[in-house]
Every structure is written in C-alpha cells, then in structure tokens.
Amino acid sequence: MEELIEDVVALMIPIGICVVVPIAIIWIIYRASMNSENKRAEVLMEAIRSNNAIDADRLAKAMTRKPKTPRELLNLRLLRGCIFSLIGAALLIISIVISFACSAESEEIFSSATLGAISLAIGASYLIVYFVSKKQPEERQVEE
C-alpha cells in the first residue's frame, strides 16, 4: 500500500509542475489583463458620465499603454540574453563538475547539460539579436 502511495505522489509531482503550474500562470496573467482593461473602461465611462465637455478620444488615448521604445526593446533583449546565457553556463559548469567529482547517474548529468545548452543557445540568440538590431536605429536616424 505504501508503494502505491509513493508511486501516486511520484506521478502527481511532475503532472503538477508540467500541467497545473503553467495553466495557473496563464490564468493569472489573463485575469490581470482583463481586470486592467475593465478598470480602464470603467474610468472612461465615469469620465464621460460626469462631464460632457471631456474629449473621450483624448482620454482613451492617454489611458492606453504606451508601446516600448526601441531603446527599451534593446535593453530587454540584452537583459534576457545575459540571464539565459549565465543560467546556461552555470548549468553546463555544474554538470561538468558533477560528472568529474561525483559518480552521478548519466541521466542527471545529461539532463543538466541539455538544459544548460538550451538556455545558453537562447541567451546567445538574444545577444545576437541585440547586437544586430543595436545598429539599425542609428542607421534609420541617419537616413531620416
């Protein structure tokens, strides 16, 4: 009976991590965005009701989110590139140290090295996009 309970718990943990957590994150993000939109609409409706001389188009434009500037996008790409690259490098170093220092199972080393390589590749791609697109806004300003 105890083995059955241990097996069920061992199955529930990956299911919870791989299924329940992503669904919960998506649901929270969706609810937050819907709440934000509802609050904006509510404020706009109250402003229209309270004063007829108000310019509704201008108020709606002021309440919308401003798009990110090219500089903010570049900084975000650099940040993500550094984070993913450092995580990937750390995981690769950890897997190398574990493989030489301990007699760990090859599955543990392989999974750590795989996650590290994937993370390092994502970080490198963000950094490449950062450095390539860094020159583009300067070129556009010269042309204009």
N, C-alpha and C positions, 0 to 999 in steps of 0.2 A: 504493500500500500504506500509506503514511504517513497519507493522508487517511482511510482506513478505520480505522486505529488511533485517530486523533484523534476520529472520529465515535463509535466504540465507547466511548472514555473519556468523551466528552461526554454520552453516554446513560447511562453507568453512574453518574456522579456524582449526577444527580437521582434515579435509582432507589435508590441507596444512601441518600440523605438522606430521601427520601419513604417508602421501604418498609422498609429494613433497620433504620434507627435507631429508628423507633417500635416495631417488633416487638422489638428488643433491649431497649428501655426497659421495655416491658410485661413481657417475660420476666424481667428482673432484679427488678422490683417484685413479681411473682408469686412468684418463688423466695424473695425475702426474707421475704414474709409467710408462706409455707409453712414456712420454716425457723424463724421465730419461733413459729408455732403448734406445730410439732413439739418445740421446746425446752421450751415451757410444758407440753405434755403429758408430756414425759419427766420434768421436775422434779416434776410432780404424781404421777406413777406411783411415782417413787422415794420421795417423802414418804409415800405410802400404804404401800409395802412396808416401809419402815424403822420405822414407828410406827403401831400400831393405834389409839392414843388420839387421833390427829390428826383434826381436823374437816375433811374433804375439801371440803365445800361452802364453808367459810370461806376455805380456802387457794385454791380455784379463783376465788372472788370477788376475793381480794386480787391474784391474778395477772392478771386481765383488765385491759384498757386502760380507763382512766377516760375517760368522754365529756368533750368540751371544754365548758367553762363558757360561758355567754352572753357574758361579757366577752372570753374568748379568741376566740370567733367574731367578735365585733365588731372586735377588733384585727386579726384575719386579713383581714377584709373591707376594712378601712381600708388595710392594707399592700398588698393586691393592687390596690386601686383606685389608690393612689398610684403603684405600679410601672407598671401598664398605662397610666395617664394620662401619666406622664413619658416613657415609651417612645413613645407615640403622638405626643405633642407634639414630641419630638425628631425623629422620622421626618418629620413634616409640615414642620418648620422646615428640615431637611436637604433635602427635596425642593423647597421654595421657593427656598432658596439655590442649589441646583444648577440650577434652571430659569432663574434670573436671571443667575448668574455664568458658567455654562458652557453650551456648546451640546451638552448631553447629549441622548440619544435620548428621545423621548417615552415609550417603553415603560419605561425606567428610572425616570423621574420618576413615571409613573402607578403603577408597582408600589410604589414607596416611599410615595407619597401614599396609596395604598389600604391598605397595611399600617398606616400611621400612623393613618388614620381608623378602621380596625377596632380597633386597640389603644386608641385614645382612647375609642371607644364602649364597649368592655369596661370600661375604667377608670372611666368616668363611671357606668356601671351599678352597679359595685361600690360606688362612693362614694354613689350614691343609696340603695342598699340599706343601706349603713352608717348614713346619717343618718336614714332612716326607721325602721330597727329599733333605733336607739340610744334612741329614746323609749319603745319598747314594754316593756323590762324594768322601767323606772321606773314605768310605769302598772300593771304586774302587781303590783309590790310595794305600791303604794298600795291596790289592790283587796283584797289578801290581808290 
